[in-house]
Amino acid sequence: MSMRVTFLGTSGAVPTTQRAPSAVLVNREGERLLFDCGEGTQRQMMRFGTGFDISHIFVTHLHGDHILGIPGLIQSLDFNDRSDALAIHVPPRSRENVRQLVHAGGHQPGFPVRIHEVSPGSVAYADDDFEVRTVETDHRTRSMGFALVEDDRPGRFDRAHAEELGVPVGPKFGRLHEGEAVELDDGRVIEPEQVVGDPRPGRRLVYTGDTRPVDAVVDAAADADLLIHDATFADDERDRARHTGHSTAREAGEVAARAGVSRLALTHLSSRYAGGWERLEREARAVFDGDCFVASDGQTVDVPYPE
């Protein structure tokens, strides 16, 4: 099952000629989930070919560089005769503000738009085999991050051993792999644990939005396959990062190292690094020895299963 991340906007508070404000699209086997929706997100979706068929928008907080793309996107979806409902998940006590964005200029969408307030530490959205959980963050306003966490998958099926036990090739293989015992023609009962290995973990992706380094993100990102973390400033601006509720690239690397993640994507870069972001990557790599990169607009990253 595929999972592809497209970075639609990787700039900090203001756009640059190379970077749009915050937006990340996750395409999980055809289901498109949008995390934040900064100004111009709909154009980035067209530019980078992600498609518009999103089912959910997850908003980390209500600063303009994370939400000002919502009115235009809603109206474009309407112009394209959308009929399916769209869910927008927002922090506590922000529903009315987002409702005003949805209806900007008096617009009345011709499809259902459902705005859900969600508290940090809960589940924003649950599907059959994964959840999008909310994560406590520390910014200058009500904020939260999100963790997309897949259910464990069945263990590997040992076909050779199943045949040695006399299980006939066919439907009983599938029943065993799904956790159901089967009876053979000679009356013996074969239990799933005889031919199926231990459950295998699903994938885990964490998107912080704007935040200081916090333990809640470390916990949520434990062994994550991809952590997308605020890295607004270089280390010489750590005091400014603290004052504005952001992280430095080095602090993002420290969070990734503590959590034991496989890959770290640095995003929400201050416009002061428009001429050269390499130092941010170097500073994160100094404390995190996993795969680390500064995300760029239009960049796509496939998230494979852990093994």
LODO-580577 format. One record per residue (C-alpha): residue in three letters; x, y, z. Coordinates in pm, 1 decimal, padded with zeros to 6 digits. Example, Ala and Ser with C-alpha at 12.3 -4.5 7.8 and 13.67 -1.06 7.14 Angstrom:
2
<pt residu="ALA" px="01230.0" py="-00450.0" pz="00780.0"/>
<pt residu="SER" px="01367.0" py="-00106.0" pz="00714.0"/>
//
This chain:
307
<pt residu="MET" px="00000.0" py="00000.0" pz="00000.0"/>
<pt residu="SER" px="00155.4" py="00327.3" pz="-00111.8"/>
<pt residu="MET" px="00202.2" py="00640.3" pz="00097.3"/>
<pt residu="ARG" px="00342.6" py="00949.5" pz="-00072.0"/>
<pt residu="VAL" px="00408.1" py="01288.5" pz="00086.0"/>
<pt residu="THR" px="00414.9" py="01602.4" pz="-00129.9"/>
<pt residu="PHE" px="00549.6" py="01922.1" pz="00022.6"/>
<pt residu="LEU" px="00327.9" py="02197.4" pz="-00117.4"/>
<pt residu="GLY" px="00459.6" py="02479.8" pz="00101.4"/>
<pt residu="THR" px="00776.3" py="02486.7" pz="00310.9"/>
<pt residu="SER" px="00826.6" py="02855.4" pz="00390.2"/>
<pt residu="GLY" px="00792.7" py="03022.2" pz="00725.6"/>
<pt residu="ALA" px="00562.7" py="03314.8" pz="00798.4"/>
<pt residu="VAL" px="00590.8" py="03472.0" pz="00452.5"/>
<pt residu="PRO" px="00628.0" py="03317.0" pz="00107.3"/>
<pt residu="THR" px="00942.5" py="03352.2" pz="-00101.0"/>
<pt residu="THR" px="00995.3" py="03313.9" pz="-00474.6"/>
<pt residu="GLN" px="01086.7" py="02948.3" pz="-00413.8"/>
<pt residu="ARG" px="00869.3" py="02852.5" pz="-00117.8"/>
<pt residu="ALA" px="00497.4" py="02888.2" pz="-00045.5"/>
<pt residu="PRO" px="00346.0" py="02893.5" pz="00305.1"/>
<pt residu="SER" px="00278.7" py="02572.6" pz="00493.1"/>
<pt residu="ALA" px="00093.6" py="02282.9" pz="00332.1"/>
<pt residu="VAL" px="00169.4" py="01910.2" pz="00311.8"/>
<pt residu="LEU" px="-00038.2" py="01655.6" pz="00119.3"/>
<pt residu="VAL" px="-00031.3" py="01285.9" pz="00207.0"/>
<pt residu="ASN" px="-00166.0" py="01042.4" pz="-00050.4"/>
<pt residu="ARG" px="-00225.9" py="00710.3" pz="00118.1"/>
<pt residu="GLU" px="-00339.9" py="00460.4" pz="-00142.9"/>
<pt residu="GLY" px="-00554.7" py="00721.2" pz="-00314.4"/>
<pt residu="GLU" px="-00692.7" py="00892.5" pz="-00004.3"/>
<pt residu="ARG" px="-00560.7" py="01248.3" pz="00004.2"/>
<pt residu="LEU" px="-00511.2" py="01418.1" pz="00339.6"/>
<pt residu="LEU" px="-00403.2" py="01783.7" pz="00354.0"/>
<pt residu="PHE" px="-00210.4" py="01913.6" pz="00654.4"/>
<pt residu="ASP" px="-00237.6" py="02293.1" pz="00679.6"/>
<pt residu="CYS" px="-00344.2" py="02509.2" pz="00387.8"/>
<pt residu="GLY" px="-00138.8" py="02824.3" pz="00349.7"/>
<pt residu="GLU" px="-00194.1" py="03092.9" pz="00088.1"/>
<pt residu="GLY" px="-00175.6" py="02956.7" pz="-00266.6"/>
<pt residu="THR" px="-00210.9" py="02589.7" pz="-00171.9"/>
<pt residu="GLN" px="-00456.6" py="02524.1" pz="-00454.5"/>
<pt residu="ARG" px="-00206.4" py="02656.1" pz="-00708.8"/>
<pt residu="GLN" px="00065.2" py="02435.4" pz="-00561.0"/>
<pt residu="MET" px="-00166.8" py="02136.4" pz="-00593.3"/>
<pt residu="MET" px="-00211.3" py="02212.9" pz="-00963.0"/>
<pt residu="ARG" px="00155.2" py="02287.5" pz="-01014.5"/>
<pt residu="PHE" px="00272.8" py="01962.7" pz="-00857.7"/>
<pt residu="GLY" px="-00008.3" py="01738.8" pz="-00981.5"/>
<pt residu="THR" px="-00143.3" py="01610.1" pz="-00652.9"/>
<pt residu="GLY" px="-00508.6" py="01630.6" pz="-00753.9"/>
<pt residu="PHE" px="-00784.0" py="01812.8" pz="-00566.6"/>
<pt residu="ASP" px="-00977.2" py="01514.5" pz="-00437.1"/>
<pt residu="ILE" px="-00890.8" py="01565.8" pz="-00071.3"/>
<pt residu="SER" px="-01111.0" py="01417.8" pz="00199.6"/>
<pt residu="HIS" px="-00973.1" py="01590.5" pz="00510.8"/>
<pt residu="ILE" px="-00784.3" py="01907.1" pz="00603.6"/>
<pt residu="PHE" px="-00593.1" py="01902.8" pz="00933.0"/>
<pt residu="VAL" px="-00515.7" py="02249.6" pz="01067.7"/>
<pt residu="THR" px="-00236.6" py="02287.2" pz="01323.0"/>
<pt residu="HIS" px="-00323.5" py="02644.6" pz="01426.3"/>
<pt residu="LEU" px="-00484.8" py="02960.8" pz="01296.9"/>
<pt residu="HIS" px="-00189.1" py="03175.6" pz="01195.5"/>
<pt residu="GLY" px="-00238.7" py="03307.3" pz="00843.3"/>
<pt residu="ASP" px="00046.5" py="03117.6" pz="00680.9"/>
<pt residu="HIS" px="-00132.4" py="02794.6" pz="00770.6"/>
<pt residu="ILE" px="-00496.0" py="02874.5" pz="00684.3"/>
<pt residu="LEU" px="-00528.4" py="03153.0" pz="00425.7"/>
<pt residu="GLY" px="-00546.1" py="02903.2" pz="00140.5"/>
<pt residu="ILE" px="-00873.1" py="02757.1" pz="00269.7"/>
<pt residu="PRO" px="-01117.8" py="03008.7" pz="00111.7"/>
<pt residu="GLY" px="-00971.2" py="02979.6" pz="-00237.0"/>
<pt residu="LEU" px="-00947.2" py="02601.4" pz="-00219.9"/>
<pt residu="ILE" px="-01307.3" py="02567.0" pz="-00101.5"/>
<pt residu="GLN" px="-01435.9" py="02790.4" pz="-00380.8"/>
<pt residu="SER" px="-01231.7" py="02608.4" pz="-00646.1"/>
<pt residu="LEU" px="-01368.8" py="02276.2" pz="-00526.4"/>
<pt residu="ASP" px="-01715.7" py="02425.8" pz="-00555.7"/>
<pt residu="PHE" px="-01651.1" py="02554.0" pz="-00909.5"/>
<pt residu="ASN" px="-01549.2" py="02198.6" pz="-01002.3"/>
<pt residu="ASP" px="-01889.6" py="02065.9" pz="-00888.2"/>
<pt residu="ARG" px="-01768.6" py="01879.7" pz="-00584.8"/>
<pt residu="SER" px="-02044.3" py="01697.0" pz="-00402.5"/>
<pt residu="ASP" px="-01855.5" py="01487.4" pz="-00146.5"/>
<pt residu="ALA" px="-01826.9" py="01620.0" pz="00206.5"/>
<pt residu="LEU" px="-01501.7" py="01772.9" pz="00325.3"/>
<pt residu="ALA" px="-01390.4" py="01749.3" pz="00689.0"/>
<pt residu="ILE" px="-01169.8" py="02018.2" pz="00845.4"/>
<pt residu="HIS" px="-01011.4" py="01933.2" pz="01181.6"/>
<pt residu="VAL" px="-00911.3" py="02233.9" pz="01390.8"/>
<pt residu="PRO" px="-00781.7" py="02313.8" pz="01741.7"/>
<pt residu="PRO" px="-01023.6" py="02383.2" pz="02028.5"/>
<pt residu="ARG" px="-01221.4" py="02707.3" pz="02019.8"/>
<pt residu="SER" px="-01137.5" py="02781.4" pz="01658.1"/>
<pt residu="ARG" px="-01439.4" py="02643.8" pz="01473.9"/>
<pt residu="GLU" px="-01605.9" py="02980.3" pz="01422.2"/>
<pt residu="ASN" px="-01289.1" py="03137.8" pz="01282.1"/>
<pt residu="VAL" px="-01251.5" py="02858.0" pz="01028.2"/>
<pt residu="ARG" px="-01621.4" py="02872.7" pz="00944.1"/>
<pt residu="GLN" px="-01573.3" py="03237.2" pz="00849.1"/>
<pt residu="LEU" px="-01289.6" py="03137.0" pz="00616.4"/>
<pt residu="VAL" px="-01504.6" py="02871.6" pz="00451.3"/>
<pt residu="HIS" px="-01775.9" py="03133.0" pz="00390.3"/>
<pt residu="ALA" px="-01539.8" py="03418.8" pz="00300.0"/>
<pt residu="GLY" px="-01710.0" py="03682.8" pz="00086.4"/>
<pt residu="GLY" px="-02048.2" py="03532.3" pz="00163.8"/>
<pt residu="HIS" px="-01969.1" py="03212.5" pz="-00025.7"/>
<pt residu="GLN" px="-02199.6" py="02918.5" pz="00042.2"/>
<pt residu="PRO" px="-02032.1" py="02591.5" pz="-00061.2"/>
<pt residu="GLY" px="-02249.4" py="02356.7" pz="-00261.5"/>
<pt residu="PHE" px="-02107.0" py="02056.0" pz="-00077.5"/>
<pt residu="PRO" px="-02096.6" py="01975.3" pz="00294.7"/>
<pt residu="VAL" px="-01802.8" py="02122.6" pz="00485.8"/>
<pt residu="ARG" px="-01780.8" py="01983.5" pz="00837.7"/>
<pt residu="ILE" px="-01554.4" py="02153.4" pz="01088.4"/>
<pt residu="HIS" px="-01447.1" py="01945.8" pz="01386.3"/>
<pt residu="GLU" px="-01272.1" py="02086.1" pz="01691.6"/>
<pt residu="VAL" px="-01020.0" py="01837.2" pz="01826.6"/>
<pt residu="SER" px="-00813.8" py="01855.3" pz="02144.0"/>
<pt residu="PRO" px="-00446.2" py="01757.5" pz="02152.3"/>
<pt residu="GLY" px="-00396.8" py="01400.5" pz="02266.5"/>
<pt residu="SER" px="-00705.5" py="01261.4" pz="02095.1"/>
<pt residu="VAL" px="-00799.3" py="01104.7" pz="01760.8"/>
<pt residu="ALA" px="-00902.3" py="01345.2" pz="01486.1"/>
<pt residu="TYR" px="-00988.5" py="01080.0" pz="01228.4"/>
<pt residu="ALA" px="-01003.3" py="00701.2" pz="01236.3"/>
<pt residu="ASP" px="-01029.8" py="00476.1" pz="00932.6"/>
<pt residu="ASP" px="-01037.4" py="00097.1" pz="00911.0"/>
<pt residu="ASP" px="-00661.0" py="00053.8" pz="00935.4"/>
<pt residu="PHE" px="-00512.6" py="00385.2" pz="01049.7"/>
<pt residu="GLU" px="-00572.7" py="00688.0" pz="01269.6"/>
<pt residu="VAL" px="-00476.1" py="01052.0" pz="01256.7"/>
<pt residu="ARG" px="-00398.6" py="01147.3" pz="01615.2"/>
<pt residu="THR" px="-00350.8" py="01494.5" pz="01754.6"/>
<pt residu="VAL" px="-00024.6" py="01583.3" pz="01927.3"/>
<pt residu="GLU" px="00035.2" py="01855.9" pz="02183.7"/>
<pt residu="THR" px="00267.8" py="02129.5" pz="02057.8"/>
<pt residu="ASP" px="00399.2" py="02457.6" pz="02199.1"/>
<pt residu="HIS" px="00343.3" py="02766.8" pz="01986.3"/>
<pt residu="ARG" px="00219.1" py="03118.0" pz="02059.2"/>
<pt residu="THR" px="-00144.7" py="03020.8" pz="02014.5"/>
<pt residu="ARG" px="-00366.5" py="02714.8" pz="02043.6"/>
<pt residu="SER" px="-00183.8" py="02459.3" pz="01834.1"/>
<pt residu="MET" px="-00134.8" py="02090.1" pz="01777.5"/>
<pt residu="GLY" px="00047.7" py="01852.4" pz="01548.3"/>
<pt residu="PHE" px="-00076.9" py="01534.3" pz="01386.4"/>
<pt residu="ALA" px="00043.0" py="01173.8" pz="01374.6"/>
<pt residu="LEU" px="-00077.8" py="00938.2" pz="01102.5"/>
<pt residu="VAL" px="-00046.4" py="00594.2" pz="01260.3"/>
<pt residu="GLU" px="-00127.8" py="00272.4" pz="01077.1"/>
<pt residu="ASP" px="-00248.0" py="-00042.1" pz="01251.1"/>
<pt residu="ASP" px="-00012.3" py="-00335.4" pz="01284.7"/>
<pt residu="ARG" px="-00016.8" py="-00569.2" pz="00987.8"/>
<pt residu="PRO" px="-00042.7" py="-00949.7" pz="01008.7"/>
<pt residu="GLY" px="00285.3" py="-01133.7" pz="01041.6"/>
<pt residu="ARG" px="00443.6" py="-01310.2" pz="00747.6"/>
<pt residu="PHE" px="00274.8" py="-01632.2" pz="00638.8"/>
<pt residu="ASP" px="00509.1" py="-01932.3" pz="00632.5"/>
<pt residu="ARG" px="00373.2" py="-02116.4" pz="00330.2"/>
<pt residu="ALA" px="00636.9" py="-02387.9" pz="00336.3"/>
<pt residu="HIS" px="00560.0" py="-02478.6" pz="00697.5"/>
<pt residu="ALA" px="00186.2" py="-02468.0" pz="00631.2"/>
<pt residu="GLU" px="00231.6" py="-02721.5" pz="00350.5"/>
<pt residu="GLU" px="00448.9" py="-02938.8" pz="00575.8"/>
<pt residu="LEU" px="00161.0" py="-02942.2" pz="00826.2"/>
<pt residu="GLY" px="-00071.4" py="-03059.6" pz="00550.9"/>
<pt residu="VAL" px="-00267.7" py="-02739.8" pz="00491.3"/>
<pt residu="PRO" px="-00392.2" py="-02754.0" pz="00132.1"/>
<pt residu="VAL" px="-00308.0" py="-02463.3" pz="-00097.2"/>
<pt residu="GLY" px="-00615.5" py="-02241.6" pz="-00124.1"/>
<pt residu="PRO" px="-00861.5" py="-02053.1" pz="00094.5"/>
<pt residu="LYS" px="-00731.7" py="-02200.4" pz="00422.1"/>
<pt residu="PHE" px="-00405.4" py="-02016.2" pz="00367.8"/>
<pt residu="GLY" px="-00590.8" py="-01686.7" pz="00370.9"/>
<pt residu="ARG" px="-00800.8" py="-01779.2" pz="00674.4"/>
<pt residu="LEU" px="-00489.0" py="-01866.4" pz="00871.0"/>
<pt residu="HIS" px="-00317.2" py="-01543.2" pz="00768.5"/>
<pt residu="GLU" px="-00622.6" py="-01349.4" pz="00887.6"/>
<pt residu="GLY" px="-00601.8" py="-01513.0" pz="01231.1"/>
<pt residu="GLU" px="-00855.9" py="-01792.9" pz="01197.5"/>
<pt residu="ALA" px="-00784.6" py="-02155.5" pz="01290.9"/>
<pt residu="VAL" px="-00862.4" py="-02417.3" pz="01025.2"/>
<pt residu="GLU" px="-00951.3" py="-02785.7" pz="01047.5"/>
<pt residu="LEU" px="-00787.5" py="-03033.8" pz="00810.6"/>
<pt residu="ASP" px="-00953.8" py="-03336.4" pz="00654.9"/>
<pt residu="ASP" px="-00787.5" py="-03565.9" pz="00910.8"/>
<pt residu="GLY" px="-00941.1" py="-03368.0" pz="01197.6"/>
<pt residu="ARG" px="-00630.6" py="-03181.7" pz="01304.0"/>
<pt residu="VAL" px="-00672.3" py="-02812.7" pz="01384.7"/>
<pt residu="ILE" px="-00400.1" py="-02574.0" pz="01272.0"/>
<pt residu="GLU" px="-00373.9" py="-02252.4" pz="01471.5"/>
<pt residu="PRO" px="-00262.8" py="-01924.7" pz="01306.1"/>
<pt residu="GLU" px="00038.4" py="-01886.8" pz="01535.5"/>
<pt residu="GLN" px="00178.8" py="-02212.5" pz="01392.6"/>
<pt residu="VAL" px="00225.3" py="-02060.0" pz="01047.6"/>
<pt residu="VAL" px="00205.9" py="-01681.0" pz="01093.1"/>
<pt residu="GLY" px="00485.5" py="-01469.3" pz="01238.9"/>
<pt residu="ASP" px="00455.9" py="-01183.0" pz="01485.3"/>
<pt residu="PRO" px="00253.0" py="-00876.9" pz="01378.1"/>
<pt residu="ARG" px="00449.4" py="-00623.8" pz="01175.7"/>
<pt residu="PRO" px="00423.9" py="-00252.5" pz="01249.9"/>
<pt residu="GLY" px="00247.2" py="-00018.4" pz="01014.4"/>
<pt residu="ARG" px="00387.5" py="00318.4" pz="00917.7"/>
<pt residu="ARG" px="00395.5" py="00632.0" pz="01130.6"/>
<pt residu="LEU" px="00420.5" py="00988.1" pz="01000.8"/>
<pt residu="VAL" px="00426.5" py="01295.4" pz="01227.0"/>
<pt residu="TYR" px="00371.7" py="01657.0" pz="01121.3"/>
<pt residu="THR" px="00433.6" py="01914.3" pz="01392.0"/>
<pt residu="GLY" px="00326.3" py="02244.1" pz="01241.6"/>
<pt residu="ASP" px="00486.2" py="02534.0" pz="01432.7"/>
<pt residu="THR" px="00626.5" py="02436.2" pz="01769.4"/>
<pt residu="ARG" px="00903.4" py="02450.5" pz="02023.0"/>
<pt residu="PRO" px="01068.0" py="02112.8" pz="02093.2"/>
<pt residu="VAL" px="00827.3" py="01922.0" pz="02319.9"/>
<pt residu="ASP" px="00819.8" py="01578.8" pz="02481.1"/>
<pt residu="ALA" px="00476.1" py="01508.2" pz="02334.4"/>
<pt residu="VAL" px="00622.0" py="01515.4" pz="01983.2"/>
<pt residu="VAL" px="00907.8" py="01287.7" pz="02090.2"/>
<pt residu="ASP" px="00652.8" py="01039.5" pz="02225.6"/>
<pt residu="ALA" px="00424.9" py="01060.5" pz="01921.5"/>
<pt residu="ALA" px="00717.7" py="01021.4" pz="01681.7"/>
<pt residu="ALA" px="00875.8" py="00721.3" pz="01856.6"/>
<pt residu="ASP" px="01025.3" py="00503.5" pz="01578.1"/>
<pt residu="ALA" px="00836.4" py="00706.7" pz="01317.1"/>
<pt residu="ASP" px="00915.0" py="00651.4" pz="00951.5"/>
<pt residu="LEU" px="00898.3" py="01025.4" pz="00880.1"/>
<pt residu="LEU" px="00897.3" py="01327.5" pz="01111.2"/>
<pt residu="ILE" px="00816.6" py="01663.3" pz="00949.7"/>
<pt residu="HIS" px="00934.3" py="01918.3" pz="01203.7"/>
<pt residu="ASP" px="00943.7" py="02295.8" pz="01237.3"/>
<pt residu="ALA" px="01298.6" py="02416.4" pz="01164.5"/>
<pt residu="THR" px="01240.8" py="02786.8" pz="01122.2"/>
<pt residu="PHE" px="01582.2" py="02910.4" pz="01235.6"/>
<pt residu="ALA" px="01950.3" py="02824.8" pz="01246.9"/>
<pt residu="ASP" px="02110.4" py="02771.9" pz="01584.9"/>
<pt residu="ASP" px="02245.8" py="03126.4" pz="01615.3"/>
<pt residu="GLU" px="01881.0" py="03241.7" pz="01626.9"/>
<pt residu="ARG" px="01779.7" py="03003.5" pz="01907.2"/>
<pt residu="ASP" px="01671.7" py="03291.8" pz="02131.2"/>
<pt residu="ARG" px="01444.0" py="03422.7" pz="01859.1"/>
<pt residu="ALA" px="01310.0" py="03071.6" pz="01804.1"/>
<pt residu="ARG" px="01224.0" py="03048.6" pz="02172.5"/>
<pt residu="HIS" px="01060.3" py="03392.9" pz="02171.9"/>
<pt residu="THR" px="00846.4" py="03322.1" pz="01864.3"/>
<pt residu="GLY" px="00746.7" py="02966.3" pz="01952.4"/>
<pt residu="HIS" px="00952.1" py="02789.6" pz="01685.0"/>
<pt residu="SER" px="01238.0" py="02541.0" pz="01669.1"/>
<pt residu="THR" px="01586.5" py="02560.4" pz="01526.7"/>
<pt residu="ALA" px="01706.3" py="02294.6" pz="01285.4"/>
<pt residu="ARG" px="01938.0" py="02161.0" pz="01554.8"/>
<pt residu="GLU" px="01646.2" py="02133.2" pz="01799.2"/>
<pt residu="ALA" px="01444.5" py="01947.2" pz="01535.6"/>
<pt residu="GLY" px="01737.8" py="01708.9" pz="01496.1"/>
<pt residu="GLU" px="01750.6" py="01654.0" pz="01871.6"/>
<pt residu="VAL" px="01379.3" py="01568.5" pz="01876.2"/>
<pt residu="ALA" px="01430.3" py="01322.7" pz="01589.6"/>
<pt residu="ALA" px="01725.5" py="01160.8" pz="01765.5"/>
<pt residu="ARG" px="01535.3" py="01122.1" pz="02091.9"/>
<pt residu="ALA" px="01238.9" py="00970.7" pz="01909.3"/>
<pt residu="GLY" px="01451.1" py="00733.7" pz="01701.5"/>
<pt residu="VAL" px="01284.3" py="00829.6" pz="01373.4"/>
<pt residu="SER" px="01404.5" py="00697.7" pz="01040.3"/>
<pt residu="ARG" px="01377.1" py="01021.8" pz="00842.3"/>
<pt residu="LEU" px="01356.2" py="01387.4" pz="00936.2"/>
<pt residu="ALA" px="01216.4" py="01656.5" pz="00706.4"/>
<pt residu="LEU" px="01295.9" py="02015.2" pz="00806.0"/>
<pt residu="THR" px="01030.0" py="02266.1" pz="00707.0"/>
<pt residu="HIS" px="00881.4" py="02612.0" pz="00778.8"/>
<pt residu="LEU" px="01209.2" py="02783.7" pz="00689.6"/>
<pt residu="SER" px="01249.9" py="03151.8" pz="00763.4"/>
<pt residu="SER" px="01281.7" py="03369.0" pz="00452.7"/>
<pt residu="ARG" px="01625.6" py="03480.6" pz="00575.5"/>
<pt residu="TYR" px="01759.1" py="03145.0" pz="00448.4"/>
<pt residu="ALA" px="01621.1" py="03189.1" pz="00096.5"/>
<pt residu="GLY" px="01975.3" py="03220.9" pz="-00033.8"/>
<pt residu="GLY" px="02107.8" py="02910.1" pz="00135.6"/>
<pt residu="TRP" px="01943.9" py="02654.0" pz="00360.8"/>
<pt residu="GLU" px="02234.7" py="02408.0" pz="00368.8"/>
<pt residu="ARG" px="02345.4" py="02524.6" pz="00714.3"/>
<pt residu="LEU" px="02007.7" py="02414.8" pz="00857.1"/>
<pt residu="GLU" px="02061.3" py="02064.4" pz="00727.3"/>
<pt residu="ARG" px="02417.9" py="02057.3" pz="00862.7"/>
<pt residu="GLU" px="02304.5" py="02168.7" pz="01207.3"/>
<pt residu="ALA" px="02034.4" py="01902.2" pz="01224.0"/>
<pt residu="ARG" px="02274.4" py="01633.7" pz="01100.7"/>
<pt residu="ALA" px="02519.8" py="01724.4" pz="01376.8"/>
<pt residu="VAL" px="02282.0" py="01573.6" pz="01633.7"/>
<pt residu="PHE" px="02075.7" py="01328.1" pz="01423.6"/>
<pt residu="ASP" px="02243.8" py="01051.1" pz="01225.5"/>
<pt residu="GLY" px="01934.3" py="00927.5" pz="01041.7"/>
<pt residu="ASP" px="01818.4" py="01041.7" pz="00699.2"/>
<pt residu="CYS" px="01770.9" py="01419.1" pz="00718.4"/>
<pt residu="PHE" px="01676.6" py="01674.1" pz="00452.7"/>
<pt residu="VAL" px="01541.2" py="02024.6" pz="00410.3"/>
<pt residu="ALA" px="01207.1" py="01988.6" pz="00234.2"/>
<pt residu="SER" px="01148.2" py="02189.4" pz="-00083.4"/>
<pt residu="ASP" px="00822.3" py="02286.5" pz="-00250.4"/>
<pt residu="GLY" px="00714.0" py="02013.8" pz="-00490.2"/>
<pt residu="GLN" px="00935.0" py="01749.2" pz="-00334.3"/>
<pt residu="THR" px="00773.4" py="01408.1" pz="-00300.5"/>
<pt residu="VAL" px="00875.7" py="01142.6" pz="-00051.0"/>
<pt residu="ASP" px="00753.6" py="00784.6" pz="-00050.5"/>
<pt residu="VAL" px="00709.3" py="00630.5" pz="00294.2"/>
<pt residu="PRO" px="00782.3" py="00256.0" pz="00276.9"/>
<pt residu="TYR" px="00698.0" py="-00000.4" pz="00539.4"/>
<pt residu="PRO" px="00963.1" py="-00029.6" pz="00811.9"/>
<pt residu="GLU" px="01114.3" py="-00358.8" pz="00701.8"/>
//
